[in-house]
Amino acid sequence: MVSVQTIDIADGVVRGITTRKGSFTARAVISNVGIQPTVQKLAGAEHFPAEYVKYVRDLEPGWGCASIRYYLSRKVLDAPMAMIYADDTWYTTERYDRLRRGEWDDDVTIFLTVPGNLDPSMAPPGKQCIVAGSICSPDPLAAEIEEIYRRMDATMTKIFPEAMAAVERRVTEGMGTNQAGGSGMRVAAMVHEHLTHA
């Protein structure tokens, strides 16, 4: 993942990305920040037909995902996946509007997966990684995202205290401003061995 300022387009074709560290060419660029920020900010509306830009602007944004990776010093969980929820933790538009006003429920809904329990090569021997996620605003700078991370930690500690006691490292990922890779919008560029510094 790279902090991206623009998706570079010339003659109607994507040419790469520009970051604060420079420009990079790529045969393809995949944006994971949503269609509205991609079209209106990163690529620039001027590169699209006016009717398409209007269509994008009129879309109602969906949800984003706030994710935390918990790296454990030992294997604790046996299940490959789990859902943590209660009748009052499902997000509806009304509940989300209350959350944005600071009216929080005690817990948040969490989906988690333990990749090493699906494929043992996905974790070092004797260790485990839990990838947990919760629904959040699609705006990567939304104020409530840090509170969602805090509540995810609290809910995980309540439900899986043994796992949380074994956490060696915690990395936030997805939306929010306190991510391992920095802050702001993210774009994954398909660059592997074809990446060249412009």
Residue, then its C-alpha position, 0 to 999 in steps of 0.5 A: m500500500v502506498s499513500v497516493q496523491t494522484i492517479d496519473i492519466a494521459d491521453g485517457v489511459v492510466r499511466g501510474i501514480t504520484t506520491r509524496k515520494g515521487s511518481f511511479t508508472a504502472r500498467a494498471v492501478i487499483s483504487n481501494v478508496g471507493i469510486q467517489p474519491t477515486v473519480q473526483k479526487l485521485a484521478g480527477a473528474e476532468h478525465f471522465p465524461a460529465e454524465y459519468v461524473k454526475y452519476v458518481r457524485d449522486l451515489e450514496p456511499g456504502w460502508g467501509c471497513a476498519s480492520i485490526r491485525y492482532y499478532l499473537s505470540r502463540k496459537v490461541l484460537d482454533a476456529p478459522m472464522a467468527m462473528i461477534y454481534a448482538d441484536d443491538t450491534w447491527y448497523t442501520t442508518e439510524r444506529y450509524d447516525r447515533l454513533r456519529r453523534g457520539e451515542w455509542d452502544d457498548d459493543v461493535t459487530i466484529f467479523l474475524t478470521v484466523p488465516g493460519n487456521l485455514d492454511p498453516s503456512m499463513a503464520p509462523p510455527g506456534k504463532q497466530c494472526i487474527v484479522a478483525g474488522s468492523i463496519c465504519s464510514p467510507d470516509p478514511l478521515a471520519a472522526e469515529i473510526e478511532e473510537i471503533y478501533r478502541r471498541m473493537d479492542a475492548t470487545m475482543t478483550k471481553i470475548f477472547p481475553e486469552a488471545m488478547a493477552a498473547v498479542e505481541r503487535r497490533v496494526t490498524e488497517g483500512m479506514g482511519t488515520n492511525q494506520a501502520g502505513g500512514s494516514g489518508m487515502r490508500v491506493a494499491a498499485m499493481v506494480h510488482e516487477h513492472l514498477t519504475h520510478a518516473 
